Amino acid sequence: MTSLPPATVNSAESPSSSSSSTRRWLALAAITIAALMVVLDASVINIALPRMQQALGLSDAARSWAVTAYAVTFGGFLLLGGRIADYVGRKRVLMVSLSGFAVASLIGGLATGPEMLIAARVLQGVFAAALAPAALSLVAVTFTEPRERARAFAIFAATQGSGGAIGLLLGGALTETLGWRWSLFINVPIALIALALGLPTIIRSRPRGGGRHDIPGAVLATFGSAALVAAFSVDSEPNGWSSPAPYALLTVSALLIGLFVWRQHRAANPLLPGRIVANRTRGGAYLMGAFMAAGMFGMFLLLPYYLQDHLSYSPLVTGLVILPFSAALVAASLLVPRLLRRLSPKTVLVAGIGIATLAMAGLATVITLPDAVAGILIVTTIMGAGIGLVFTPLNSSVVTDVGADDVGVASAMFSVSQQIGGAVGVALLNGIYLLSVTSTNGVSAEGLRLTFLVATALYAISAVIAVTVIPTKRKATL
């Protein structure tokens, strides 16, 4: 994989020529903390959801939307957020969206009912849509020397990849000690730390160019993705797929997304230029990200429910059970730069997703055993290691051979694929689980086995994409 050519960034703003090594790494710390907050918030409330559901009177369907409302607006506005970062300035967008995210989190923590909570999650998603692409593109333009860039991407990928599991642990600790509201309040001090680190260290980096933003395109993308997720969410409703609602929503989604694609071919300044997705490596990365997120987000929604409701574990212990997943992911991610000096990125990708797929299949097996916890610890640790091998080359492939004018939107599209894939995965797996336990009370291990088998299939599709779509490049210059 090739690094972003320094010539594509304004020389007056090039971080490699105007900042010290120490300043760059402090900037990376700020960028990583900011981006980690976005990833954490996709999962930090998962462990708090059982108590949140009781306190606010959330229905089973609303429980799913407490997660997917964030993911839908996040995914829908990401392309617009990436374009704004490219044209307005990545540092400025990062700082503003970081502040807005903290305010939205404060509102969510003060929620008095389902409507206020879901509205706050929607607002969080809007600000996250600007924050995430700005963060990834800042990593790309801050580190231009290949070896240093490999280390930066490994650190960034490790924290992002482990964010879901860290969120579960943090959510468990906060829910048990301070209450479920702190699963949202915690974003305020995290944002303040990132702002304090980032304001003096992150150098402004904005490529040449400008233009009007494609607001109609953003509206079409957002509502098209929302309709798609809503269609799968009807699994948790009484009539489910026997009603016309899901089919109507799928039709609306196809129409809106089709209109979005049509507009991108004709807009003077499209949100998603065709050149971004036409690249085979980048397109494959987008598809892999979508299917992986679908399986992983769904797993992290349902596994905490099993540990708390079926095994009667506390929120903190539940988070500790999932902690080895995060530790293995970080360790594997930090090992990737060394592996890529000897192996092709495709080899590492295929190995990683293959391991993760087998581990997910193992989770579907051990969940029905009388003493399932030991098996859960083993297979989730293996899964974390496999996913850790995937994330670094996958993140880097997104900015492979992309000009500085497009690095924001290319980064945004990767987050789009993950968020929309994750939202659909949560809705799909939550619905399948609910359908499988309609005749039983409480949490069903058999129902979870079925949902984890579906998650295994989603991982397997991602593995097929890695084998058939991602091209082989012997030498990686991450």
C-alpha angles and dihedrals in degrees: 000000000000127000124238107276110247089223091069092065122073105265091220090060100035108133092207091063101038109038137058124243091251092053092050093053092047087050089051089053091054093045092048094048090050093049092043090057090059092050093044092055092057089065110013092090094049094087090041092052098089091056092036089053091054095044097047100031096243116181119224090259092048088050089062092046092053084069102032097045086069094045095047097053090039092054096038096054098036095095091052090045091052092050092048089052090052094051106030098039131276098235093048092049092047094052096045095045091046090056093046091050090055092052092049089050090052090053091050092051090054093050116141097188145007094274094055092045095050091044090054090049089052090052091048089054092053093054092041088056090064096037100053101055091041090055097048093045091049089057089051095052097036095057114046102152107094101229094042090046091053090056092047093051091047091054092044093047093046093054094043094046093049094043094095094055093041088052091055092051093045092045090052094049094046095044093051098043107029104013135261094287090070090065083076101028090059090075091070098066091038090055092048091053092050092048093049091051097040105045095068099033110038110086119217110257119180123156122224118274140060141195146152120299121247098239094165089053091052091050092050092048094047098048092039091055092042091055090049093053092043090054091058092042092067088080086084094052122092097250096035115171092352089077124074092238100090093047092049090050092049089051092050090047093051091048095049095044089047090052089049091054090046091051093049089060092053107031117106090224107021123197090226114029113205092240090068097062097030092076107098096217094047093044090051090050090053092052093046091049092052097052095040092051091048091058097039099045091049092049093051091051096053105031094066089052090054093049094047103035101032101032095028093230119163118247090254095051089046089057091048091054090058095042095091088062089061095043092051092047093053093046093050093045092054089050093055099082089060092047092051091059088064105025135046118256089244092056091053091046094050093046092049098048090043091056092046092050093052090047092052089051087051090052090054088054102044095045090077096049119109092242100034100160097080091050092047091053092051099045096042090051090052090046091052091053091050094049090046089061090053105048102063098054090037093055092045094049089061092068095037111133093346122140121239091249089064104033093099096052092042089054091045093054090056090054089046091056092050097044097045091042090049093047092051090045093052092048093045098045094040089052094047090049094050092049091050094054101042090112096047137061124240127354116344121209089201090054090051091049089058094048092048090051088055089049088052089055090052091052090047091055088052089051091052089052090051091052099042107028109031108081122229117251114178098203122047118203097183 
